[in-house]
Amino acid sequence: MSPPDPFSTMGSRMPAAQGRLAQGGTRDDGIGRRMIVVMVLSCLAFLARRVELLLLLTGINAVAIFWLHRGPLSLRREMRTFAWQTAIILGLHLFRFRTMAGLWLGFKVSWQLFLALLPGMVFARTASQSGIVRVLTRVMPGRAAFVLSTCMRFIPRLLGEIKNIYEGQVLRGARILPRDLVRPWHWADLLHCVVVPAVVQGMALAGHIALAARARGFERFPRRTCWPGE
């Protein structure tokens, strides 16, 4: 028995693969619906002023996050961001108002801002970039969709790089721990050890993304195709 011809086998599989690719161009795995929910929740956060509405919106966000991830999701990174944001806003409000009422107002502002950003942060973590591009290309040009989806992925990745830089500098003995930053003369260490390397790393990461796009012929065609898989 003669061995099967690999070219004939590949040819028989081509129509099926092309059919899956064509179906993938119209399939978004619910990303479009999830994107609409994220935008609605973010807009509602800016409209919620009273504590009762903020509590209700927090519960709705908890249910929406479970639906976005299709299961439990660790929000340790997001809660750490909320803690830092709250500390900064409370400090600014205390400096401005110098009363407990100012602190409560600052906490509500931080709470409201966090609810506005949380759905987008979770969506960027749970949705695939190819799926986001497929959805966005229905309402905007392909290049704009690619740039927007890349930005949604770029910020979380840059934050991860900043975390690695921070931890590495702490292991090297840099005086940038929270207890060290209480003293203003240690702020220069934070600038030289974290801020400057983070800016350089961000520029390098953006350069790598641009190089990868050019290598794939991003500027050759006005409309690009997307791989249907995750």
LINGI-V358503 format. One record per backbone hydrogen bond with DSSP energy under -1.0 kcal/mol. CO is the residue of the C=O (numbers start at 1). NH is the residue of the N-H. E is the energy in kcal/mol with one decimal. If there is no record, write none. Layout:
BEGIN
co:CO nh:NH e:E
co:CO nh:NH e:E
END
This chain:
BEGIN
co:5 nh:9 e:-2.1
co:6 nh:10 e:-2.3
co:7 nh:11 e:-2.1
co:8 nh:12 e:-1.9
co:9 nh:13 e:-1.2
co:10 nh:14 e:-1.0
co:13 nh:17 e:-2.3
co:14 nh:18 e:-2.9
co:15 nh:19 e:-2.4
co:16 nh:20 e:-2.3
co:17 nh:21 e:-2.3
co:18 nh:22 e:-2.4
co:19 nh:23 e:-2.5
co:20 nh:24 e:-2.4
co:21 nh:25 e:-1.3
co:23 nh:26 e:-1.1
co:28 nh:31 e:-2.2
co:30 nh:34 e:-2.3
co:31 nh:35 e:-2.5
co:32 nh:36 e:-1.8
co:33 nh:37 e:-2.2
co:34 nh:38 e:-2.3
co:35 nh:39 e:-2.1
co:36 nh:40 e:-2.3
co:37 nh:41 e:-2.5
co:38 nh:42 e:-2.2
co:39 nh:43 e:-2.1
co:40 nh:44 e:-2.4
co:41 nh:45 e:-1.6
co:44 nh:48 e:-1.6
co:50 nh:54 e:-2.0
co:51 nh:55 e:-2.6
co:52 nh:56 e:-2.2
co:53 nh:57 e:-2.7
co:54 nh:58 e:-2.0
co:55 nh:59 e:-2.0
co:56 nh:60 e:-2.1
co:57 nh:61 e:-2.4
co:58 nh:62 e:-1.9
co:59 nh:63 e:-1.9
co:60 nh:64 e:-2.6
co:61 nh:65 e:-2.7
co:62 nh:66 e:-1.8
co:63 nh:67 e:-1.8
co:64 nh:68 e:-3.0
co:65 nh:69 e:-2.4
co:66 nh:71 e:-1.8
co:75 nh:79 e:-2.7
co:76 nh:80 e:-2.0
co:77 nh:81 e:-2.0
co:78 nh:82 e:-2.2
co:79 nh:83 e:-2.2
co:80 nh:84 e:-2.1
co:81 nh:85 e:-2.6
co:82 nh:86 e:-2.7
co:83 nh:87 e:-2.3
co:84 nh:88 e:-2.1
co:85 nh:89 e:-2.5
co:86 nh:90 e:-2.8
co:87 nh:91 e:-1.9
co:88 nh:92 e:-2.1
co:89 nh:93 e:-2.5
co:90 nh:94 e:-2.6
co:91 nh:95 e:-2.0
co:92 nh:96 e:-1.7
co:93 nh:97 e:-3.2
co:94 nh:98 e:-1.1
co:99 nh:103 e:-1.2
co:100 nh:104 e:-2.3
co:101 nh:105 e:-2.2
co:102 nh:106 e:-2.3
co:103 nh:107 e:-2.3
co:104 nh:108 e:-2.0
co:105 nh:109 e:-2.1
co:106 nh:110 e:-2.4
co:107 nh:111 e:-2.6
co:108 nh:112 e:-2.6
co:109 nh:113 e:-2.5
co:110 nh:114 e:-2.4
co:111 nh:115 e:-2.2
co:112 nh:116 e:-1.4
co:113 nh:117 e:-1.6
co:114 nh:118 e:-2.6
co:117 nh:121 e:-2.1
co:118 nh:122 e:-2.4
co:119 nh:123 e:-2.5
co:120 nh:124 e:-2.4
co:121 nh:125 e:-1.2
co:122 nh:126 e:-1.9
co:123 nh:127 e:-2.3
co:128 nh:132 e:-2.0
co:129 nh:133 e:-2.4
co:130 nh:134 e:-2.2
co:131 nh:135 e:-1.9
co:132 nh:136 e:-2.6
co:133 nh:137 e:-2.3
co:135 nh:138 e:-1.2
co:136 nh:139 e:-1.5
co:136 nh:140 e:-1.4
co:141 nh:145 e:-2.3
co:142 nh:146 e:-2.3
co:143 nh:147 e:-2.4
co:144 nh:148 e:-2.5
co:145 nh:149 e:-2.5
co:146 nh:150 e:-2.2
co:147 nh:151 e:-2.1
co:148 nh:152 e:-1.8
co:149 nh:153 e:-1.3
co:150 nh:154 e:-2.2
co:151 nh:155 e:-1.7
co:153 nh:157 e:-1.5
co:154 nh:158 e:-2.7
co:155 nh:159 e:-2.5
co:156 nh:160 e:-1.9
co:157 nh:161 e:-2.0
co:158 nh:162 e:-2.4
co:159 nh:163 e:-2.1
co:160 nh:164 e:-2.0
co:161 nh:165 e:-2.4
co:162 nh:166 e:-2.7
co:163 nh:167 e:-2.6
co:164 nh:168 e:-2.3
co:165 nh:169 e:-2.3
co:166 nh:170 e:-2.2
co:167 nh:171 e:-2.1
co:168 nh:172 e:-1.2
co:169 nh:174 e:-2.5
co:170 nh:173 e:-1.5
co:174 nh:176 e:-1.7
co:177 nh:180 e:-1.0
co:177 nh:181 e:-2.1
co:180 nh:183 e:-1.4
co:183 nh:186 e:-2.0
co:184 nh:187 e:-1.9
co:186 nh:190 e:-1.3
co:187 nh:191 e:-2.0
co:188 nh:192 e:-2.5
co:189 nh:193 e:-2.7
co:190 nh:194 e:-1.8
co:190 nh:195 e:-2.0
co:191 nh:196 e:-2.4
co:194 nh:198 e:-2.2
co:195 nh:199 e:-2.2
co:196 nh:200 e:-2.2
co:197 nh:201 e:-2.7
co:198 nh:202 e:-2.4
co:199 nh:203 e:-2.2
co:200 nh:204 e:-2.3
co:201 nh:205 e:-2.6
co:202 nh:206 e:-2.3
co:203 nh:207 e:-2.1
co:204 nh:208 e:-2.2
co:205 nh:209 e:-2.1
co:206 nh:210 e:-2.3
co:207 nh:211 e:-2.4
co:208 nh:212 e:-2.4
co:209 nh:213 e:-2.2
co:210 nh:214 e:-2.3
co:211 nh:215 e:-2.3
co:212 nh:216 e:-1.2
co:213 nh:218 e:-2.1
co:214 nh:217 e:-1.7
co:217 nh:220 e:-1.3
END
